[in-house]
Amino acid sequence: MVHVYNCHPFASQNIVPTAQEPGVVCCGGGAVFVVSGGGCKIEAYQMQDDGCPLICRFSTMGAVRSILYSQIGDYLVTIEERNSATYLRAYTNWRYQASEKTRIGVRLLGHFLRGSSLRGAPKEQMEIIEMPLSEPPQCMACCALTGDLLVGCSRSSAVFSLKRQELSTRLAVLDFEMLVILHVPSWNVSHVAFCAGYVALQTELEVVVVKLEHMEKTCPSPEDQTQIPSSPGAARAGLTDADVKKELENPQEAEDFFVFPKHLELLGDDAKDCGISVSLEWVESEAGRGMTLTYVLYRRFAPDFFQGCSVEETCLHSLQLLPVFSGGCYGDSDPGVREPLCVFCFFSMPSAGYLYSLKNPVELISTYQYPEKAHQAALCDQFLYVITRNALQCFSVRCCSVAARAEDPYIDTTMKACPPVTMEVCALRIQLFIGLKSLCHSGKYIVLITAADVEGREETQGAARTTDSKGPSALTGILLAVGVDSSSNPALESFLSRSFLSKKMSRTKGVSDSGHGWNLYVISTVSTLQLYREMVEYSRRYEKTSPLSQNCLHLLSEAHLLVRSALLGLTGREAPDRDLLQQAFRESCAQLADCFSRVDRQDCHLALPYYKMSGLSVTEVIQRIVTPTGRSAEVADYGKGFLFFLKHSLYEETMEELSEETANTMLDIFSQSEPEQLPHVVNSRFMAKADPTCVLEHLSRLEVSGVSSVTLTLCKAAQALRLGQLQQYHQQMDRHTEMLQVFGFVEEPRLLLQGRGVAVTPTVFARHLHHTQDGLLVAAVVALHENSKVKLEEADLFFQELGKDSMDRQSLQVLVDFWEALLVASSQGTIIQELLSRLTSVYIDRVTRGERAGLVALRSAEDLMNSCSHYGQLYPWVNILTPSHPSTTQDHQEDLRKLQVCNITDSLPGHRSEW
């Protein structure tokens, strides 16, 4: 399905002031080149200036049948006819003709002027370089990266390399060198395309794309050249060897049928099985040797009798290869040195166009269904332009979406997002013209040729007769394409039912007697920012009528891709529009995030990465969603995408600390939308400024509604502690046993500690438990460790931070109590060895220093021996060897016993810590 909108991508149009009817036209380098004068004269006009002033004109050596411009090298290449012979010629330094320089040099490729002509100052002259071929050239294409040339002939295609030849210290000229010849038996190539080593060849109903690559070896192996199949015609028709054998056995039966080839698509490595043999012939050039060929894509179409076109009209056209570069490639003075991020291949049938990606992986990206027969198409980074008989159509493309994913691995994660490649394309504009004949494109300019059809009298009268029946249906189809339904308007339906097209054709016949009616237009497109703003404004119309409209999201996605594509196209750090485009990009991300935050769709989670890409803080996002509604949070209906963004921001702990007002608004949002999340929301460290009274009210309402849990009770106790209401705090803590409270802390660890890693800090609740219920605190942290909610190093930092508040050694004892408790509970071998080493070091340190007086441990040596297998029984002979001394305190004796029973068991590494 193709969405049709009524945007305005075209800014203005100029008429090129050529005196004669244009024959062949091309554009590039800021100029439009018009072949006139019976095909023997080329005129160059400036596209950027109003009125398209003439740059220069010069004569050719033959009648030009095809012309092409290369940005790299600033040269023209033509296919010319003279005296029934066809020639391939390149025109370099053509701009010298603007200053009425009459010097023109003619030479063969590889041959340069020598001797006296090089003496003195370098001569400014246009050069015509003739490139001899063994077959007449039929089509050609230039590589946008290197300026190399691909020429298609009837049975082969030749690749020419563009190079700069230094003739002297002050003179350098452009020249060409043949690199390699591609032989394609039984294939009459009608169009070619060439870019970044990719070679695309097209016949009437088939397209094959191969990749030329340089290899280390200098001679081809048998595997490098594809062997010609025994029956290439059968292979192209989709027949197996068994079918061919059967046909040979029954020749009379085969004569009764005509075999049509069936549709076939082969991608990547499968393309080598297409039955088309493409072999390489190396020439004398060293640069061409060692090249190998890889099949990339093959597509075959069958004649379709049901598309409104005759079989003769059903043929491919507009073959193109488009490179897309990374937006991070800055400072490259020569675009040829950059490796394209992606390469795309486009070709079209009269009723549909097909866009493929040729790199990682090879796949069909988009299919364009045209409302009427397409004559020609031109693909660029942002749009696809298509001309029909009476309309210029502008379609969106998905090249940027593919390139973004190839450039950034974080696309399609919680960090970044981009509209999907599979999103339906749209027609941004269908601009009506009369008699469109030709289309070419360069930068922000489109060149069109329009001409009134001039036919013979019999053909014209026949067309007039048939138009009576076809005219209304044709116009009805065009109106439907632009969104106008004639059946809903009786006056329009009556108007279409009239036989007025025959009258129009009769007027055209009268024009044909006097001469041609034609025009050559240069149409400029609007800036990316202007079109982006129009599309955003357009989307707001849908938002007003239907906030959850699919069209609103689709238009915003198209606008986002438009800006992203413009950013990819920037090649310099100091590009004038870079800052404005980046600002528009962030705005686009915020608008898409707002849209996803409202809708309840399967992909509503995309609100999170788009908000992150927008650079908005959580406070700013809340203000965008809550404030525009004009309603209180108590009655607002928040989308799943918005809630997903808030929850992920709270749990990811990457947001800023919220103000009291914003934190209270956050409480209102979750209390109304997902009240069961409140116990987790209120414990976020970013909610520290939330009013404790307000928090208690929301938690109490949640409990009254029937939600009762240990975690909820602990949250209420923590808020009562913040308010200094110790009585209420004790009431909440007395509601559950310590064992159940441990489970509550495991469910919500942030009741005790905030942050991760070296940034872990105890909460007010944890500090209070440290002084009042240290046993509960130790048990809770042990449970957190065993449930992988906290690491051993984080737990050590947690208890060390608690000990900093008190100068007494009893505060440090809690860490030892934690190690002993964890040793009892843990089953991990590495943790057990580490804990045994630490505890042994502590016991030895205390016994030797005798500084344990006054410390109270949670577990005695007897408790440890009874509950932990790592503490063995004390043998009687140990007491004989270490008799108690009258001056030894009970605490000192307790540490000694722990050391004795600990060392009796496992052998320990010689680790010792300072205590």
Secondary structure as the mmCIF struct_conf table of DSSP 4:
data_model
#
loop_
_struct_conf.conf_type_id
_struct_conf.id
_struct_conf.beg_label_comp_id
_struct_conf.beg_label_asym_id
_struct_conf.beg_label_seq_id
_struct_conf.end_label_comp_id
_struct_conf.end_label_asym_id
_struct_conf.end_label_seq_id
STRN STRN1 HIS A 3 VAL A 4
STRN STRN2 PHE A 10 ILE A 15
BEND BEND1 ALA A 19 GLN A 20
BEND BEND2 VAL A 24 VAL A 24
STRN STRN3 VAL A 25 GLY A 28
TURN_TY1_P TURN_TY1_P1 GLY A 29 GLY A 30
STRN STRN4 ALA A 31 SER A 36
TURN_TY1_P TURN_TY1_P2 GLY A 37 CYS A 40
STRN STRN5 LYS A 41 GLN A 46
BEND BEND3 MET A 47 ASP A 49
TURN_TY1_P TURN_TY1_P3 ASP A 50 GLY A 51
STRN STRN6 LEU A 54 SER A 59
BEND BEND4 MET A 61 GLY A 62
STRN STRN7 ALA A 63 SER A 70
TURN_TY1_P TURN_TY1_P4 GLN A 71 ASP A 74
STRN STRN8 TYR A 75 ARG A 82
TURN_TY1_P TURN_TY1_P5 ASN A 83 SER A 84
STRN STRN9 ALA A 85 THR A 92
BEND BEND5 ASN A 93 ASN A 93
HELX_RH_3T_P HELX_RH_3T_P1 TRP A 94 SER A 99
TURN_TY1_P TURN_TY1_P6 GLU A 100 GLU A 100
STRN STRN10 ILE A 104 LEU A 108
TURN_TY1_P TURN_TY1_P7 LEU A 109 GLY A 110
HELX_RH_3T_P HELX_RH_3T_P2 GLY A 115 LEU A 118
BEND BEND6 ARG A 119 ALA A 121
HELX_LH_PP_P HELX_LH_PP_P1 PRO A 122 LYS A 123
STRN STRN11 MET A 126 GLU A 130
BEND BEND7 SER A 134 GLU A 135
STRN STRN12 PRO A 137 CYS A 142
TURN_TY1_P TURN_TY1_P8 ALA A 144 THR A 146
STRN STRN13 LEU A 149 CYS A 153
BEND BEND8 SER A 154 ARG A 155
STRN STRN14 SER A 156 SER A 168
TURN_TY1_P TURN_TY1_P9 THR A 169 ARG A 170
STRN STRN15 LEU A 171 HIS A 183
TURN_TY1_P TURN_TY1_P10 PRO A 185 SER A 186
STRN STRN16 HIS A 191 CYS A 195
TURN_TY1_P TURN_TY1_P11 ALA A 196 GLY A 197
STRN STRN17 TYR A 198 GLN A 202
BEND BEND9 GLU A 204 LEU A 205
STRN STRN18 GLU A 206 HIS A 214
BEND BEND10 GLU A 216 GLU A 216
BEND BEND11 THR A 218 CYS A 219
HELX_RH_3T_P HELX_RH_3T_P3 PRO A 222 ASP A 224
BEND BEND12 GLN A 225 GLN A 225
HELX_LH_PP_P HELX_LH_PP_P2 THR A 226 PRO A 229
BEND BEND13 SER A 230 SER A 230
HELX_RH_AL_P HELX_RH_AL_P1 PRO A 232 ARG A 236
TURN_TY1_P TURN_TY1_P12 ALA A 237 GLY A 238
HELX_RH_AL_P HELX_RH_AL_P2 ASP A 241 GLU A 249
HELX_RH_AL_P HELX_RH_AL_P3 PRO A 251 GLU A 255
TURN_TY1_P TURN_TY1_P13 ASP A 256 ASP A 256
HELX_LH_PP_P HELX_LH_PP_P3 VAL A 259 HIS A 263
STRN STRN19 LEU A 264 LEU A 267
HELX_RH_3T_P HELX_RH_3T_P4 GLY A 268 ASP A 273
BEND BEND14 CYS A 274 GLY A 275
STRN STRN20 SER A 279 TRP A 282
BEND BEND15 GLU A 284 GLU A 284
TURN_TY1_P TURN_TY1_P14 GLU A 286 GLY A 290
STRN STRN21 MET A 291 ARG A 300
TURN_TY1_P TURN_TY1_P15 PHE A 305 PHE A 306
BEND BEND16 GLN A 307 CYS A 309
TURN_TY1_P TURN_TY1_P16 VAL A 311 GLU A 313
STRN STRN22 HIS A 317 VAL A 324
TURN_TY1_P TURN_TY1_P17 GLY A 327 GLY A 328
BEND BEND17 GLY A 331 GLY A 331
BEND BEND18 SER A 333 SER A 333
HELX_RH_3T_P HELX_RH_3T_P5 PRO A 335 VAL A 337
BEND BEND19 ARG A 338 ARG A 338
HELX_LH_PP_P HELX_LH_PP_P4 GLU A 339 PRO A 340
BEND BEND20 LEU A 341 LEU A 341
STRN STRN23 CYS A 342 SER A 348
BEND BEND21 PRO A 350 SER A 351
STRN STRN24 ALA A 352 SER A 357
BEND BEND22 LYS A 359 PRO A 361
STRN STRN25 GLU A 363 GLN A 369
BEND BEND23 PRO A 371 GLU A 372
STRN STRN26 GLN A 376 LEU A 379
BEND BEND24 ASP A 381 GLN A 382
STRN STRN27 PHE A 383 ILE A 387
BEND BEND25 ARG A 389 ASN A 390
STRN STRN28 ALA A 391 SER A 396
HELX_RH_AL_P HELX_RH_AL_P4 CYS A 399 GLU A 407
TURN_TY1_P TURN_TY1_P18 PRO A 409 TYR A 410
STRN STRN29 ILE A 411 ILE A 411
TURN_TY1_P TURN_TY1_P19 ASP A 412 ASP A 412
BEND BEND26 THR A 413 MET A 415
STRN STRN30 LYS A 416 LYS A 416
TURN_TY1_P TURN_TY1_P20 VAL A 421 THR A 422
BEND BEND27 MET A 423 MET A 423
HELX_LH_PP_P HELX_LH_PP_P5 GLU A 424 VAL A 425
STRN STRN31 CYS A 426 LEU A 432
BEND BEND28 ILE A 434 GLY A 435
STRN STRN32 LEU A 436 SER A 442
TURN_TY1_P TURN_TY1_P21 GLY A 443 LYS A 444
STRN STRN33 TYR A 445 ALA A 451
HELX_RH_AL_P HELX_RH_AL_P5 ARG A 457 ALA A 481
TURN_TY1_P TURN_TY1_P22 VAL A 482 GLY A 483
HELX_RH_3T_P HELX_RH_3T_P6 SER A 486 SER A 488
HELX_RH_AL_P HELX_RH_AL_P6 PRO A 490 LEU A 496
TURN_TY1_P TURN_TY1_P23 SER A 497 SER A 497
BEND BEND29 ARG A 498 ARG A 498
HELX_RH_AL_P HELX_RH_AL_P7 LEU A 501 SER A 514
STRN STRN34 TRP A 518 THR A 525
HELX_LH_PP_P HELX_LH_PP_P6 VAL A 526 SER A 527
HELX_RH_AL_P HELX_RH_AL_P8 THR A 528 THR A 545
TURN_TY1_P TURN_TY1_P24 PRO A 547 LEU A 548
HELX_RH_AL_P HELX_RH_AL_P9 GLN A 550 GLY A 569
TURN_TY1_P TURN_TY1_P25 ARG A 573 GLU A 574
TURN_TY1_P TURN_TY1_P26 PRO A 576 ASP A 577
HELX_RH_AL_P HELX_RH_AL_P10 ARG A 578 ARG A 598
BEND BEND30 VAL A 599 VAL A 599
TURN_TY1_P TURN_TY1_P27 GLN A 602 ASP A 603
HELX_RH_3T_P HELX_RH_3T_P7 CYS A 604 LEU A 606
HELX_RH_AL_P HELX_RH_AL_P11 ALA A 607 SER A 614
TURN_TY1_P TURN_TY1_P28 GLY A 615 GLY A 615
HELX_RH_AL_P HELX_RH_AL_P12 VAL A 618 VAL A 626
HELX_RH_3T_P HELX_RH_3T_P8 THR A 627 THR A 629
TURN_TY1_P TURN_TY1_P29 GLY A 630 GLY A 630
BEND BEND31 ARG A 631 ARG A 631
TURN_TY1_P TURN_TY1_P30 ALA A 633 VAL A 635
HELX_RH_AL_P HELX_RH_AL_P13 LYS A 640 GLU A 652
TURN_TY1_P TURN_TY1_P31 GLU A 653 GLU A 653
BEND BEND32 MET A 655 MET A 655
HELX_LH_PP_P HELX_LH_PP_P7 GLU A 656 SER A 659
HELX_RH_AL_P HELX_RH_AL_P14 GLU A 660 SER A 673
HELX_RH_3T_P HELX_RH_3T_P9 PRO A 675 GLN A 677
HELX_RH_AL_P HELX_RH_AL_P15 LEU A 678 VAL A 681
TURN_TY1_P TURN_TY1_P32 VAL A 682 ASN A 683
BEND BEND33 SER A 684 SER A 684
HELX_RH_3T_P HELX_RH_3T_P10 ARG A 685 MET A 687
TURN_TY1_P TURN_TY1_P33 ALA A 688 LYS A 689
BEND BEND34 ALA A 690 ALA A 690
HELX_RH_AL_P HELX_RH_AL_P16 PRO A 692 VAL A 704
TURN_TY1_P TURN_TY1_P34 SER A 705 GLY A 706
HELX_RH_AL_P HELX_RH_AL_P17 VAL A 710 LEU A 723
TURN_TY1_P TURN_TY1_P35 GLY A 724 GLY A 724
HELX_RH_AL_P HELX_RH_AL_P18 LEU A 726 MET A 733
TURN_TY1_P TURN_TY1_P36 ASP A 734 ARG A 735
BEND BEND35 HIS A 736 HIS A 736
HELX_RH_AL_P HELX_RH_AL_P19 GLU A 738 GLU A 747
HELX_RH_3T_P HELX_RH_3T_P11 PRO A 749 LEU A 751
TURN_TY1_P TURN_TY1_P37 LEU A 752 LEU A 752
STRN STRN35 LEU A 753 GLN A 754
BEND BEND36 GLY A 755 ARG A 756
HELX_RH_3T_P HELX_RH_3T_P12 GLY A 757 ALA A 759
STRN STRN36 THR A 761 PRO A 762
HELX_RH_AL_P HELX_RH_AL_P20 VAL A 764 THR A 772
HELX_RH_AL_P HELX_RH_AL_P21 ASP A 774 GLU A 786
TURN_TY1_P TURN_TY1_P38 ASN A 787 SER A 788
BEND BEND37 LYS A 789 VAL A 790
HELX_RH_AL_P HELX_RH_AL_P22 LEU A 792 LYS A 804
TURN_TY1_P TURN_TY1_P39 ASP A 805 ASP A 805
BEND BEND38 ASP A 808 ASP A 808
TURN_TY1_P TURN_TY1_P40 ARG A 809 ARG A 809
HELX_RH_AL_P HELX_RH_AL_P23 GLN A 810 ALA A 825
HELX_RH_AL_P HELX_RH_AL_P24 GLY A 829 ARG A 849
TURN_TY1_P TURN_TY1_P41 GLY A 850 GLY A 850
TURN_TY1_P TURN_TY1_P42 ALA A 853 GLY A 854
BEND BEND39 LEU A 858 ARG A 859
HELX_RH_AL_P HELX_RH_AL_P25 ALA A 861 SER A 867
TURN_TY1_P TURN_TY1_P43 SER A 869 HIS A 870
BEND BEND40 TYR A 871 TYR A 871
HELX_LH_PP_P HELX_LH_PP_P8 GLN A 873 TYR A 875
HELX_RH_AL_P HELX_RH_AL_P26 PRO A 876 LEU A 881
BEND BEND41 THR A 882 THR A 882
HELX_LH_PP_P HELX_LH_PP_P9 PRO A 883 HIS A 885
TURN_TY1_P TURN_TY1_P44 PRO A 886 SER A 887
HELX_RH_AL_P HELX_RH_AL_P27 GLN A 890 ILE A 904
BEND BEND42 THR A 905 ASP A 906
#
